[in-house]
Amino acid sequence: MAVVQDLRVLLRFRDFRRLLAVRLLSQGADGVYQVALATYVVFSPEKQTSAAAIASAMAVLLLPYSLVGPFAGVLLDRWRRRQVLLHGNLLRALLASVTAVLILIHVPDWLFYVSALCVTAVNRFVLAGLSASLPRVVDADRLVVANSLSPTAGTLAATLGGGLAFVVRLLGSDSDAVVVLLGSALYLCAALASLRLARDLLGPDPAWVQTRLGVAIAGTARGLVAGVRHLVAPGRRAAAWALASMTMMRFCYGALTVMVLMLCRYAWSSSPSGAADSEEGLALLGLAVGISGVGFFTAAVLTPWAAGRLGPALWIVTCAATGAVLEPALGLPFTERPILVAAFVLGLVTQGAKISTDTIVQSAVDDGYRGRVFSLYDVLFNVAFVGAAAVAALMLPPDGRSVALVITVAVIYGAVAVGMARFGMAKQSHQGGPRTVT
C-alpha cells in the first residue's frame, strides 16, 4: 500500500533517521522521568494523594511553561536548532541527576518540585525544536507521513520509557532515584545522538540566526506578536482552528488522565490503603498507559491513510466525534475493562488529531515562524492540561468516579467536532489546505 511505500522511502533519508533517533532517545527519557515523578508524588505508600494534590503538582510543573514557551519559540527561530537539541539534552541529564540526589536525601517537596521544573522547562526547547526541524529533513510530499511516524514514534518511545520505569519501580519500593538516573542516562544518549546531525542542517536559515542573546530576548514581545499575526492571517486560519481544536482535545485527555489516576490509586484496589494498595494501583496505571500507547501506534498507521482521503481537518472532526460517542459509553461504568478500552480509543483519537494538526500547522506556517508557533502550541497544551486537572480536582470524588466529568468531556469532544466541521474545514477548503500523502 502507498503508506508503507512512503514510510520505506522516508526511512531512507539519512538525516530524518538521525533526527528520529534524537527524538526517540529524548522522549524515551521523558517517559522514564515523568513516571518517576508520578510514582514519587502519587503512588508513594506514605502519601494519601487527592485529585487536588495531583492538580497542584501539575500546576507547579506545567504552568511556568507559559512563561518559558514564548521565549523558547523566539530563540528557536534564532538559535541553531541542532545546538538546542545537544545542549538541552546535556542540561537535562545533569538536572535529572540532581533530582535523583534530592529524592535520596528526602528534601522538602517544594525543593523537589523546583528541580523537576528545571528539567521539564528545558523540555520545551527540545520538543519545539524537534517539531520545527522536521520539515528540514523531509520533502513536502511526505510531511504527513513524517508527522505520523516521528511524533508518534516519540510518544511510543515515551510510553516504552514509562513502561520501563514502571517495571523498575515495581521491583522495589525505594527505586525512584534509580528510575530518575535511568532517565538521565537516556538524556545523555540523546545529546550524543544529536552530534550526528550537521550543525546548520536543522535551521533556521542564516538570515534568522541571532547569536546575541540579549538582542534575541529584547525582541521576544515583538516576535510573539508577529508569530500570532502570522498564524491568524487569512492564508493560515485553518492552522489556528486546528490548534484550538487540539487544545480542547488535550483538555479532555488531561481531565480523564486525572480520573484514571484516582481510579487506579483508590477505586480499583483490593484494600483501601497501604503499600499493597499503592503497588496494585501502579500496576493498573502501567497497563492503562501501555494500552494507550497501542492507540498511539494505531493512529500512526491509520492517520496517513485517513488524512490522505478525508483531509487532515475532516480527520480531526472524525477523531473528536469518535471521542464524543465512545468516551461516555466506555467511561460511565467506571470499571477496569471498559476504561482500558477507552484508553486505547482516546490514545488513537488524540494522537490522530495531533498528527493532522501538526501537518496543517507545518504546511501553513513559514519556516522563520515555526519555532514561535510550535512553542505557542506547546504552551496551549500545558495550560489546557493544567486547567483540566483543576477542573477534575473540583469535580472528582475521592475514589475518582464522576458522572459529571465524563459527560462534560463528551460534550467538549462533540463541540470540537462541530466547531472544526463548521469553521476549520471551511477555512481549509477555501485556502486549498495542506498537501497530503495518498
N, C-alpha and C positions, 0 to 999 in steps of 0.2 A: 504494500500500500504506500501512498505518497508520503505519509508522515514518517514511516520507517526509513524510506529512501532519504528524506530530508535530514533525519537525525544522523544517518550514516555520513552524509556529506558534511553536516555541521561538526561532527566529531573529528573530521579530518583537518579542520582548521587548527593549526598548532596553538595559536595564541588564545583561541577560545578554550581549548583544553586546559591551558595553563591558568587562565582566569578562573575556570571552573574549579580547578584544584584548590586555588586560594579560597574560593567560596566554601567548598566542602569542608576544608580543614577549619576555617574560621567559624562557620555556623555549627559544625560539629562541636567545637569548643564552647560555643554559646549554649548549646543544648546541655552539655555537661554542667556548665556553670549555673545555668538557670535552675536546673533540677537540684543542684546542691543548695542553692538559696531557698528553694521551695521546701525541701525536706528539713532544712535547718529551722526555718521560720514556722512552717505549718505542721510538720509531722514529728517534731521532737516530742518524745513521750511526756516530758515535763511541761509542755505548752498546751493549754486549752484554747485553741485558736477559734476566733469568731469570724464571721464574714466581715465585720468592721475592721478587725485586725488585718485581714488579708487586703482589704481596700486601702488601709493606711500604708501597708508595706508597698503596694503597687504605686500609690501616690508618691511616696518618698523616692522610689526607684525610677519612675517614669515621667512625672510631671516636669522635673527640671529639663527634660529633653525639649520642652517648649522653648527654653532659652538657648540650649546648645544647638538644636536643629537648624535654626536660621543661620547661625554663624558657620555651621558645617557646610551648608549649601553655598554660601558666598565664597568660602575658602576653597571648596572643591572646584569651583569654576575658575580658580586662580592657581591653586597648587597642582603639581603633577600627581595624578591620581594613583599612580604606581607607588609613589613615595608615601602617600596616605595609607595604602594597604600595608606597606612594610613597617613604617614607624607605629601605626596604630596597633598592629598585632604585637609588636615588641612591647609596647607600653602596657597592653592588656595582660601579657604574660607576666610582667613584673607586678602589676597591681593585683592580679589574681593570687599570686604567691603571698602577697601581703594579707589578703583576705583569709587565706588558709591559716596564717600565723595568728590572726585575730580570733579565729574560731577555736584554735587550740588553747589560747590563754584566757578564753571566756571573758571578753571585754563587754562593756555595756552595749545594748542593742544599737544605740544611735551611732556609735563608732563603727560598728559592723556595717550599718547602712551607708555610711559615708564612703567606706571602702568599696562596697558593692556598687554604689552610684558612680564612682570614678571609672570602674571597669565598663559598666554599661553605657556611660556617657561617650566614651571613645567608640563604642559600637556604632553610634550614629554616623560617625565619619566613615567607618569601614563599609557598612551596608549601603549607605547612599553612594559611596564611591564605586562599589561593585555594580549597582544598578546603572549609574551614569556611564560606566565604562563599557557596558555590554554592546552598544551599537558600534563601538570602535573595533570589535573583533569579529563581527559577523556582517554579512551583507543584508540589505534592506528586505530582500525577498524571503529571508529565513528568520526574520526578527520574531515572528510569532512562535516558531519552534524554539528559538533560543530562549524566549521568555517562558516557555513551558518547561524546558529542560533545566535551565540554570537556577532560577529562584526556587523552583520546586525541588530540584536536587539538593539545594541548600537547606530547604525546610526538612527534607527527609534526612539529611545529614544531622540537623539539629535534633530530629526525633531519635535517630540512632544514638547520638551522643547522650540524649536524655535517657534512653533505654540502658545504655552502658552505666550511666550514673545511678540509675535505679538498682541495677544488679550489684554494683559496688556498695551502695548504701545499705542494701538488704543483707549483705554479708556480715555487717557488723554495726552496732548501734553508735559507734563513735568514729565513723568513717567519713564524715562530712568534709573534713580538712583534706583527706586523701582525694576525694572526688574533685575538690577545687584545684588541687595540684595537678590532677589529670587534665583539667581544662586549661591550666596554664601551659602545660607541655604542648597541647594542641594549638594554642595561640602561637607559640614559638614556631611550630612547624608551618603554620600559615604564613608567618613572616618570611621564613626561608623560601617557601614556595613562590612568593611574590618576586623574588630576585630573578626568577626565570623569565620574567616579562621585561621588555625593553623599557628604559626609564621614561621615555616620552610617548610610548605606544598608546596609553590609555587616555591621553589628552589631559586637559583641554588644549586647543590649538595654541601655538606660541603667543599669538596676539593677546590671549586671555590670561596667560600666566603672570602672576604678580608675586615676585619674591619678597617684597617688603611687607611684612606682616602688619605694621601699623597702617599702611595705606589701605590694605585689604579690609581690616576691621573698621576703619573710618568710613568705608563705603558700604558697610553692611546694610544700613537702613535703605539707602538708595537702591542697592542691589535687590533687596527683598521687594520693594515696590515695583521695580522693573520686572522681577520674576512673576509677581501676581498679575501685573498688566499683560505680560506675555501670555500667561495661562488663560486669561479670560477674554483675550482678543477674539473677534468674530471667527477667525480661522481655527481657533483652538478650544472652543467652548465644549466640544464633545469630551475633551480631556477633563475639563472642570466638572462636568456632570458625572463622569466615571469616577473621579476622585471622591466626590460627595457620596456616591452610592457605595463605594468600597469602605468609606469611613463608617457609614451606618452599619454595614455588614460586620465590620470589625467590632463595633459596639455590641452587636448581638453575640458575637463569638466570645467577647470578654465577659459578658453577663453570664453566659452559660458555663464558661470556664470556672467562675467562682462557685456557681451552683454545684458543678460536678466535684470540685474540691471539697465542699461541705458534705456532699452525699458520701464521698469516699471516706472522709475523716470520721463521720458520725453515723449516718443513716444505714450504711451497708456493713457495719462492723458487728462482730459477734458479741462484743462486750462494750459497755458504754464508755469506758475509759481505760487507760493503761497502755503499757508498751505493746502488748499483743494487738490491741486496737489500732495503734498507730502503724504497725507493720502491715497488718491486713489492709488498711486503707491505702497505704503507699503502694502495695502490690496492685490493688484495683485501679489506682490512678495511673500506674505504669501501663496497665493493659489498655485503658482508655486512650492514653497518649499514642500507644502503638497502633491501635485501630484507626485513630485519626490520621496517623502517618500513612496508612494504606489508602485512606481517602485522598491525601495529597498526591500520592503516586498515581492513583487513578485519574485525578484531574490533569496531571502532566501528560498522560497518554491520550485522554479524551479531548482536552481543550483544543489542540491544533486542528483536529478533525471538525469539532463542533464550531469553533470560531471561523474556520475556513468556509463553512457552509452557511452558517447563520449570520456571521459578522460578530466582532467582539462585543458590541453593545447589546445585541439580542442574546448573546450567550450570558452576559451579566444578568439580563432580565430573567432568563431561564433559571439560572442558579438561585437568584433571590426568590423567585416563585416556588421553586422546589423546597427551599428552606421554610417558606411560609406555610406550606402544606404539611411537610413531614415532621418539622420540629415539634409542634404540639401533639401530633399523633404518637410520636415516639417518646416525648418527654413527660407527658402528663401521668403515665403510670408510675413514674419515679422508681422503677425497678431496674436492676442491673442490665439485663439483656437488651431491652429497648433503648436504654440510654447509650449502650455501647454501639448499637446500630446507628443511633443518632450521631455519635462521634464520627463514624465513617462518613455519613451523609454531609455533616457540617464541614468536615475536612475537605471533601470533594467540592462542595459549592463555594466555600470561602476561597480555596486556592484557585479554582476555576475562574472566579470573578477577579481575583488578583492578577492572574496571568493576562487576562483580557485588559484590565486597567493598565498594567504596565505597558502593554503593547500600544494602547491608544495614546498614553502619555508620551512614550518614547517616539512615536510616529509624528505627534503633533508639535512637540517642543523642540526648538533648535538646540544644537549641541552646547552653545555657550550658556544656556539657561538650565540644562538638565540637572546639574548639581543642586541648584536652588529649588527647583520644582520637586525633585525627589526628596530633598530634606524636608520641605513643607509637607509632602506626602507622609513622610515618617512621623512628623510631629502630629499630624491628624490621626495617625494610627495610635500613637501613645495617649493622646488626650481622650480619644474615643474609648480606649481600653480602660483607662483610669476612671472615666465617667461611668462606664458600665459597671466597674467594681463598686463605685459609690452607690449607684442605684441598686445593685444587688444587695449591698450591705443593708440598705433600708428595707428591702422587700423580703429578704430571706429569713426564715425562722432558723433556730439553732441547728436543726437537722438537714437544712437545705431544700426542703420540699416547699415550693411556692408555685401554686397555680397561676397567680397573677403575673409572676415573672415570665413564665413560659408563654402565656398569652400575649404579654407585651412584646416579647421578642418576635413572635409570629406576626403581629401587626406591623412591626417595623420592617420585617422582611417583605411583607406584602406592599408596604408603602414604597420601598426601594424599587420593587419590580414595576409598580405603576408609574412612579416618577421617572425612572430610566426609560421605560417604554414611551412615555408621553413626551419627554424633553430630550434626553440623551440620544435616543435613536434618531429623532427628527433632526437634531443638530448634526449628527454624524452623516445622515443621508444627504443633507444639504451640502456638507463640506466634502463629500466623497469618501470620508473615513480612511483609516489606515489600511494598507495592503495586508492581506492575509494569505497564508500558505494553503493551497488546495492539493 
